[in-house]
Amino acid sequence: KGEEIARTGYRPGGAKEYVKHLQELLQPKE
């Protein structure tokens, strides 16, 4: 079961995994 968050679509793991995903998005690209 995934949760629909903004435009990221459905992600497994719920909020915890979503926060991890956000942190990865916020990392500066090198």
mmCIF entry with sequence, helices, sheets and N, C-alpha, C, O atoms, coordinates in Angstrom:
data_MODEL
# 
_entry.id   MODEL 
# 
_entity.id                         1 
_entity.type                       polymer 
_entity.pdbx_number_of_molecules   1 
# 
_entity_poly.entity_id                      1 
_entity_poly.type                           'polypeptide(L)' 
_entity_poly.nstd_linkage                   no 
_entity_poly.nstd_monomer                   no 
_entity_poly.pdbx_seq_one_letter_code       KGEEIARTGYRPGGAKEYVKHLQELLQPKE 
_entity_poly.pdbx_seq_one_letter_code_can   KGEEIARTGYRPGGAKEYVKHLQELLQPKE 
_entity_poly.pdbx_strand_id                 A 
# 
loop_
_entity_poly_seq.entity_id 
_entity_poly_seq.num 
_entity_poly_seq.mon_id 
_entity_poly_seq.hetero 
1 1  LYS n 
1 2  GLY n 
1 3  GLU n 
1 4  GLU n 
1 5  ILE n 
1 6  ALA n 
1 7  ARG n 
1 8  THR n 
1 9  GLY n 
1 10 TYR n 
1 11 ARG n 
1 12 PRO n 
1 13 GLY n 
1 14 GLY n 
1 15 ALA n 
1 16 LYS n 
1 17 GLU n 
1 18 TYR n 
1 19 VAL n 
1 20 LYS n 
1 21 HIS n 
1 22 LEU n 
1 23 GLN n 
1 24 GLU n 
1 25 LEU n 
1 26 LEU n 
1 27 GLN n 
1 28 PRO n 
1 29 LYS n 
1 30 GLU n 
# 
_struct_asym.id          A 
_struct_asym.entity_id   1 
# 
_struct_conf.conf_type_id            HELX_P 
_struct_conf.id                      HELX_P1 
_struct_conf.pdbx_PDB_helix_id       AA1 
_struct_conf.beg_label_comp_id       GLY 
_struct_conf.beg_label_asym_id       A 
_struct_conf.beg_label_seq_id        14 
_struct_conf.pdbx_beg_PDB_ins_code   ? 
_struct_conf.end_label_comp_id       LEU 
_struct_conf.end_label_asym_id       A 
_struct_conf.end_label_seq_id        26 
_struct_conf.pdbx_end_PDB_ins_code   ? 
_struct_conf.beg_auth_comp_id        GLY 
_struct_conf.beg_auth_asym_id        A 
_struct_conf.beg_auth_seq_id         14 
_struct_conf.end_auth_comp_id        LEU 
_struct_conf.end_auth_asym_id        A 
_struct_conf.end_auth_seq_id         26 
_struct_conf.pdbx_PDB_helix_class    1 
_struct_conf.details                 ? 
_struct_conf.pdbx_PDB_helix_length   13 
# 
_struct_conf_type.id          HELX_P 
_struct_conf_type.criteria    ? 
_struct_conf_type.reference   ? 
# 
_struct_sheet.id               AA1 
_struct_sheet.type             ? 
_struct_sheet.number_strands   2 
_struct_sheet.details          ? 
# 
_struct_sheet_order.sheet_id     AA1 
_struct_sheet_order.range_id_1   1 
_struct_sheet_order.range_id_2   2 
_struct_sheet_order.offset       ? 
_struct_sheet_order.sense        anti-parallel 
# 
loop_
_struct_sheet_range.sheet_id 
_struct_sheet_range.id 
_struct_sheet_range.beg_label_comp_id 
_struct_sheet_range.beg_label_asym_id 
_struct_sheet_range.beg_label_seq_id 
_struct_sheet_range.pdbx_beg_PDB_ins_code 
_struct_sheet_range.end_label_comp_id 
_struct_sheet_range.end_label_asym_id 
_struct_sheet_range.end_label_seq_id 
_struct_sheet_range.pdbx_end_PDB_ins_code 
_struct_sheet_range.beg_auth_comp_id 
_struct_sheet_range.beg_auth_asym_id 
_struct_sheet_range.beg_auth_seq_id 
_struct_sheet_range.end_auth_comp_id 
_struct_sheet_range.end_auth_asym_id 
_struct_sheet_range.end_auth_seq_id 
AA1 1 GLU A 3  ? GLU A 4  ? GLU A 3  GLU A 4  
AA1 2 TYR A 10 ? ARG A 11 ? TYR A 10 ARG A 11 
# 
loop_
_atom_site.group_PDB 
_atom_site.id 
_atom_site.type_symbol 
_atom_site.label_atom_id 
_atom_site.label_alt_id 
_atom_site.label_comp_id 
_atom_site.label_asym_id 
_atom_site.label_entity_id 
_atom_site.label_seq_id 
_atom_site.pdbx_PDB_ins_code 
_atom_site.Cartn_x 
_atom_site.Cartn_y 
_atom_site.Cartn_z 
_atom_site.occupancy 
_atom_site.B_iso_or_equiv 
_atom_site.pdbx_formal_charge 
_atom_site.auth_seq_id 
_atom_site.auth_comp_id 
_atom_site.auth_asym_id 
_atom_site.auth_atom_id 
_atom_site.pdbx_PDB_model_num 
ATOM 1   N N  . LYS A 1 1  ? 0.842  -1.199 0.000  1.00 0.00 ? 1  LYS A N  1 
ATOM 2   C CA . LYS A 1 1  ? 0.000  0.000  0.000  1.00 0.00 ? 1  LYS A CA 1 
ATOM 3   C C  . LYS A 1 1  ? 0.873  1.244  0.000  1.00 0.00 ? 1  LYS A C  1 
ATOM 4   O O  . LYS A 1 1  ? 1.717  1.412  0.880  1.00 0.00 ? 1  LYS A O  1 
ATOM 5   N N  . GLY A 1 2  ? 0.677  2.106  -0.969 1.00 0.00 ? 2  GLY A N  1 
ATOM 6   C CA . GLY A 1 2  ? 1.453  3.346  -1.045 1.00 0.00 ? 2  GLY A CA 1 
ATOM 7   C C  . GLY A 1 2  ? 0.569  4.537  -0.733 1.00 0.00 ? 2  GLY A C  1 
ATOM 8   O O  . GLY A 1 2  ? -0.657 4.430  -0.701 1.00 0.00 ? 2  GLY A O  1 
ATOM 9   N N  . GLU A 1 3  ? 1.197  5.653  -0.508 1.00 0.00 ? 3  GLU A N  1 
ATOM 10  C CA . GLU A 1 3  ? 0.453  6.884  -0.242 1.00 0.00 ? 3  GLU A CA 1 
ATOM 11  C C  . GLU A 1 3  ? 0.731  7.861  -1.368 1.00 0.00 ? 3  GLU A C  1 
ATOM 12  O O  . GLU A 1 3  ? 1.877  8.033  -1.782 1.00 0.00 ? 3  GLU A O  1 
ATOM 13  N N  . GLU A 1 4  ? -0.329 8.508  -1.866 1.00 0.00 ? 4  GLU A N  1 
ATOM 14  C CA . GLU A 1 4  ? -0.135 9.474  -2.931 1.00 0.00 ? 4  GLU A CA 1 
ATOM 15  C C  . GLU A 1 4  ? 0.328  10.790 -2.318 1.00 0.00 ? 4  GLU A C  1 
ATOM 16  O O  . GLU A 1 4  ? -0.398 11.397 -1.531 1.00 0.00 ? 4  GLU A O  1 
ATOM 17  N N  . ILE A 1 5  ? 1.525  11.231 -2.673 1.00 0.00 ? 5  ILE A N  1 
ATOM 18  C CA . ILE A 1 5  ? 2.095  12.448 -2.112 1.00 0.00 ? 5  ILE A CA 1 
ATOM 19  C C  . ILE A 1 5  ? 2.453  13.382 -3.262 1.00 0.00 ? 5  ILE A C  1 
ATOM 20  O O  . ILE A 1 5  ? 3.267  13.029 -4.116 1.00 0.00 ? 5  ILE A O  1 
ATOM 21  N N  . ALA A 1 6  ? 1.858  14.564 -3.292 1.00 0.00 ? 6  ALA A N  1 
ATOM 22  C CA . ALA A 1 6  ? 2.160  15.566 -4.309 1.00 0.00 ? 6  ALA A CA 1 
ATOM 23  C C  . ALA A 1 6  ? 2.185  14.916 -5.696 1.00 0.00 ? 6  ALA A C  1 
ATOM 24  O O  . ALA A 1 6  ? 1.219  14.257 -6.081 1.00 0.00 ? 6  ALA A O  1 
ATOM 25  N N  . ARG A 1 7  ? 3.270  15.091 -6.446 1.00 0.00 ? 7  ARG A N  1 
ATOM 26  C CA . ARG A 1 7  ? 3.360  14.521 -7.784 1.00 0.00 ? 7  ARG A CA 1 
ATOM 27  C C  . ARG A 1 7  ? 4.377  13.395 -7.851 1.00 0.00 ? 7  ARG A C  1 
ATOM 28  O O  . ARG A 1 7  ? 4.806  13.002 -8.936 1.00 0.00 ? 7  ARG A O  1 
ATOM 29  N N  . THR A 1 8  ? 4.761  12.880 -6.703 1.00 0.00 ? 8  THR A N  1 
ATOM 30  C CA . THR A 1 8  ? 5.758  11.812 -6.698 1.00 0.00 ? 8  THR A CA 1 
ATOM 31  C C  . THR A 1 8  ? 5.108  10.463 -6.966 1.00 0.00 ? 8  THR A C  1 
ATOM 32  O O  . THR A 1 8  ? 5.801  9.463  -7.158 1.00 0.00 ? 8  THR A O  1 
ATOM 33  N N  . GLY A 1 9  ? 3.772  10.432 -6.981 1.00 0.00 ? 9  GLY A N  1 
ATOM 34  C CA . GLY A 1 9  ? 3.088  9.172  -7.204 1.00 0.00 ? 9  GLY A CA 1 
ATOM 35  C C  . GLY A 1 9  ? 3.055  8.341  -5.935 1.00 0.00 ? 9  GLY A C  1 
ATOM 36  O O  . GLY A 1 9  ? 3.187  8.862  -4.827 1.00 0.00 ? 9  GLY A O  1 
ATOM 37  N N  . TYR A 1 10 ? 2.874  7.026  -6.117 1.00 0.00 ? 10 TYR A N  1 
ATOM 38  C CA . TYR A 1 10 ? 2.759  6.144  -4.961 1.00 0.00 ? 10 TYR A CA 1 
ATOM 39  C C  . TYR A 1 10 ? 4.117  5.577  -4.600 1.00 0.00 ? 10 TYR A C  1 
ATOM 40  O O  . TYR A 1 10 ? 4.841  5.077  -5.461 1.00 0.00 ? 10 TYR A O  1 
ATOM 41  N N  . ARG A 1 11 ? 4.461  5.658  -3.317 1.00 0.00 ? 11 ARG A N  1 
ATOM 42  C CA . ARG A 1 11 ? 5.743  5.132  -2.855 1.00 0.00 ? 11 ARG A CA 1 
ATOM 43  C C  . ARG A 1 11 ? 5.505  4.172  -1.703 1.00 0.00 ? 11 ARG A C  1 
ATOM 44  O O  . ARG A 1 11 ? 4.746  4.485  -0.786 1.00 0.00 ? 11 ARG A O  1 
ATOM 45  N N  . PRO A 1 12 ? 6.148  2.994  -1.736 1.00 0.00 ? 12 PRO A N  1 
ATOM 46  C CA . PRO A 1 12 ? 6.013  2.044  -0.636 1.00 0.00 ? 12 PRO A CA 1 
ATOM 47  C C  . PRO A 1 12 ? 6.713  2.539  0.616  1.00 0.00 ? 12 PRO A C  1 
ATOM 48  O O  . PRO A 1 12 ? 7.673  3.304  0.525  1.00 0.00 ? 12 PRO A O  1 
ATOM 49  N N  . GLY A 1 13 ? 6.254  2.118  1.773  1.00 0.00 ? 13 GLY A N  1 
ATOM 50  C CA . GLY A 1 13 ? 6.948  2.436  3.018  1.00 0.00 ? 13 GLY A CA 1 
ATOM 51  C C  . GLY A 1 13 ? 6.284  3.550  3.809  1.00 0.00 ? 13 GLY A C  1 
ATOM 52  O O  . GLY A 1 13 ? 6.612  3.764  4.976  1.00 0.00 ? 13 GLY A O  1 
ATOM 53  N N  . GLY A 1 14 ? 5.347  4.265  3.181  1.00 0.00 ? 14 GLY A N  1 
ATOM 54  C CA . GLY A 1 14 ? 4.634  5.307  3.925  1.00 0.00 ? 14 GLY A CA 1 
ATOM 55  C C  . GLY A 1 14 ? 5.492  6.546  4.136  1.00 0.00 ? 14 GLY A C  1 
ATOM 56  O O  . GLY A 1 14 ? 6.435  6.802  3.388  1.00 0.00 ? 14 GLY A O  1 
ATOM 57  N N  . ALA A 1 15 ? 5.144  7.313  5.174  1.00 0.00 ? 15 ALA A N  1 
ATOM 58  C CA . ALA A 1 15 ? 5.752  8.622  5.414  1.00 0.00 ? 15 ALA A CA 1 
ATOM 59  C C  . ALA A 1 15 ? 7.260  8.537  5.622  1.00 0.00 ? 15 ALA A C  1 
ATOM 60  O O  . ALA A 1 15 ? 8.002  9.395  5.146  1.00 0.00 ? 15 ALA A O  1 
ATOM 61  N N  . LYS A 1 16 ? 7.709  7.516  6.322  1.00 0.00 ? 16 LYS A N  1 
ATOM 62  C CA . LYS A 1 16 ? 9.140  7.405  6.621  1.00 0.00 ? 16 LYS A CA 1 
ATOM 63  C C  . LYS A 1 16 ? 9.963  7.354  5.339  1.00 0.00 ? 16 LYS A C  1 
ATOM 64  O O  . LYS A 1 16 ? 10.955 8.068  5.194  1.00 0.00 ? 16 LYS A O  1 
ATOM 65  N N  . GLU A 1 17 ? 9.537  6.498  4.410  1.00 0.00 ? 17 GLU A N  1 
ATOM 66  C CA . GLU A 1 17 ? 10.246 6.394  3.140  1.00 0.00 ? 17 GLU A CA 1 
ATOM 67  C C  . GLU A 1 17 ? 10.084 7.666  2.325  1.00 0.00 ? 17 GLU A C  1 
ATOM 68  O O  . GLU A 1 17 ? 10.991 8.047  1.585  1.00 0.00 ? 17 GLU A O  1 
ATOM 69  N N  . TYR A 1 18 ? 8.933  8.331  2.452  1.00 0.00 ? 18 TYR A N  1 
ATOM 70  C CA . TYR A 1 18 ? 8.705  9.568  1.713  1.00 0.00 ? 18 TYR A CA 1 
ATOM 71  C C  . TYR A 1 18 ? 9.654  10.660 2.173  1.00 0.00 ? 18 TYR A C  1 
ATOM 72  O O  . TYR A 1 18 ? 10.201 11.393 1.350  1.00 0.00 ? 18 TYR A O  1 
ATOM 73  N N  . VAL A 1 19 ? 9.858  10.776 3.487  1.00 0.00 ? 19 VAL A N  1 
ATOM 74  C CA . VAL A 1 19 ? 10.797 11.760 4.027  1.00 0.00 ? 19 VAL A CA 1 
ATOM 75  C C  . VAL A 1 19 ? 12.201 11.479 3.499  1.00 0.00 ? 19 VAL A C  1 
ATOM 76  O O  . VAL A 1 19 ? 12.927 12.401 3.126  1.00 0.00 ? 19 VAL A O  1 
ATOM 77  N N  . LYS A 1 20 ? 12.573 10.225 3.470  1.00 0.00 ? 20 LYS A N  1 
ATOM 78  C CA . LYS A 1 20 ? 13.880 9.844  2.924  1.00 0.00 ? 20 LYS A CA 1 
ATOM 79  C C  . LYS A 1 20 ? 13.992 10.289 1.470  1.00 0.00 ? 20 LYS A C  1 
ATOM 80  O O  . LYS A 1 20 ? 15.029 10.798 1.044  1.00 0.00 ? 20 LYS A O  1 
ATOM 81  N N  . HIS A 1 21 ? 12.918 10.090 0.718  1.00 0.00 ? 21 HIS A N  1 
ATOM 82  C CA . HIS A 1 21 ? 12.887 10.497 -0.682 1.00 0.00 ? 21 HIS A CA 1 
ATOM 83  C C  . HIS A 1 21 ? 13.040 12.009 -0.807 1.00 0.00 ? 21 HIS A C  1 
ATOM 84  O O  . HIS A 1 21 ? 13.789 12.487 -1.658 1.00 0.00 ? 21 HIS A O  1 
ATOM 85  N N  . LEU A 1 22 ? 12.341 12.758 0.029  1.00 0.00 ? 22 LEU A N  1 
ATOM 86  C CA . LEU A 1 22 ? 12.459 14.218 0.008  1.00 0.00 ? 22 LEU A CA 1 
ATOM 87  C C  . LEU A 1 22 ? 13.882 14.662 0.292  1.00 0.00 ? 22 LEU A C  1 
ATOM 88  O O  . LEU A 1 22 ? 14.406 15.549 -0.383 1.00 0.00 ? 22 LEU A O  1 
ATOM 89  N N  . GLN A 1 23 ? 14.503 14.056 1.278  1.00 0.00 ? 23 GLN A N  1 
ATOM 90  C CA . GLN A 1 23 ? 15.876 14.416 1.635  1.00 0.00 ? 23 GLN A CA 1 
ATOM 91  C C  . GLN A 1 23 ? 16.811 14.166 0.451  1.00 0.00 ? 23 GLN A C  1 
ATOM 92  O O  . GLN A 1 23 ? 17.731 14.946 0.209  1.00 0.00 ? 23 GLN A O  1 
ATOM 93  N N  . GLU A 1 24 ? 16.575 13.080 -0.285 1.00 0.00 ? 24 GLU A N  1 
ATOM 94  C CA . GLU A 1 24 ? 17.386 12.794 -1.460 1.00 0.00 ? 24 GLU A CA 1 
ATOM 95  C C  . GLU A 1 24 ? 17.169 13.853 -2.533 1.00 0.00 ? 24 GLU A C  1 
ATOM 96  O O  . GLU A 1 24 ? 18.118 14.266 -3.199 1.00 0.00 ? 24 GLU A O  1 
ATOM 97  N N  . LEU A 1 25 ? 15.920 14.295 -2.704 1.00 0.00 ? 25 LEU A N  1 
ATOM 98  C CA . LEU A 1 25 ? 15.625 15.333 -3.687 1.00 0.00 ? 25 LEU A CA 1 
ATOM 99  C C  . LEU A 1 25 ? 16.298 16.651 -3.331 1.00 0.00 ? 25 LEU A C  1 
ATOM 100 O O  . LEU A 1 25 ? 16.718 17.401 -4.212 1.00 0.00 ? 25 LEU A O  1 
ATOM 101 N N  . LEU A 1 26 ? 16.397 16.929 -2.025 1.00 0.00 ? 26 LEU A N  1 
ATOM 102 C CA . LEU A 1 26 ? 16.954 18.193 -1.564 1.00 0.00 ? 26 LEU A CA 1 
ATOM 103 C C  . LEU A 1 26 ? 18.478 18.212 -1.580 1.00 0.00 ? 26 LEU A C  1 
ATOM 104 O O  . LEU A 1 26 ? 19.094 19.270 -1.443 1.00 0.00 ? 26 LEU A O  1 
ATOM 105 N N  . GLN A 1 27 ? 19.084 17.036 -1.749 1.00 0.00 ? 27 GLN A N  1 
ATOM 106 C CA . GLN A 1 27 ? 20.542 16.987 -1.813 1.00 0.00 ? 27 GLN A CA 1 
ATOM 107 C C  . GLN A 1 27 ? 21.025 17.701 -3.068 1.00 0.00 ? 27 GLN A C  1 
ATOM 108 O O  . GLN A 1 27 ? 20.470 17.487 -4.145 1.00 0.00 ? 27 GLN A O  1 
ATOM 109 N N  . PRO A 1 28 ? 22.056 18.553 -2.952 1.00 0.00 ? 28 PRO A N  1 
ATOM 110 C CA . PRO A 1 28 ? 22.620 19.216 -4.131 1.00 0.00 ? 28 PRO A CA 1 
ATOM 111 C C  . PRO A 1 28 ? 23.231 18.191 -5.073 1.00 0.00 ? 28 PRO A C  1 
ATOM 112 O O  . PRO A 1 28 ? 23.944 17.284 -4.644 1.00 0.00 ? 28 PRO A O  1 
ATOM 113 N N  . LYS A 1 29 ? 22.947 18.345 -6.360 1.00 0.00 ? 29 LYS A N  1 
ATOM 114 C CA . LYS A 1 29 ? 23.498 17.429 -7.347 1.00 0.00 ? 29 LYS A CA 1 
ATOM 115 C C  . LYS A 1 29 ? 24.942 17.804 -7.631 1.00 0.00 ? 29 LYS A C  1 
ATOM 116 O O  . LYS A 1 29 ? 25.255 18.974 -7.851 1.00 0.00 ? 29 LYS A O  1 
ATOM 117 N N  . GLU A 1 30 ? 25.819 16.813 -7.625 1.00 0.00 ? 30 GLU A N  1 
ATOM 118 C CA . GLU A 1 30 ? 27.242 17.101 -7.872 1.00 0.00 ? 30 GLU A CA 1 
ATOM 119 C C  . GLU A 1 30 ? 27.622 16.644 -9.272 1.00 0.00 ? 30 GLU A C  1 
ATOM 120 O O  . GLU A 1 30 ? 28.774 16.794 -9.679 1.00 0.00 ? 30 GLU A O  1 
# 
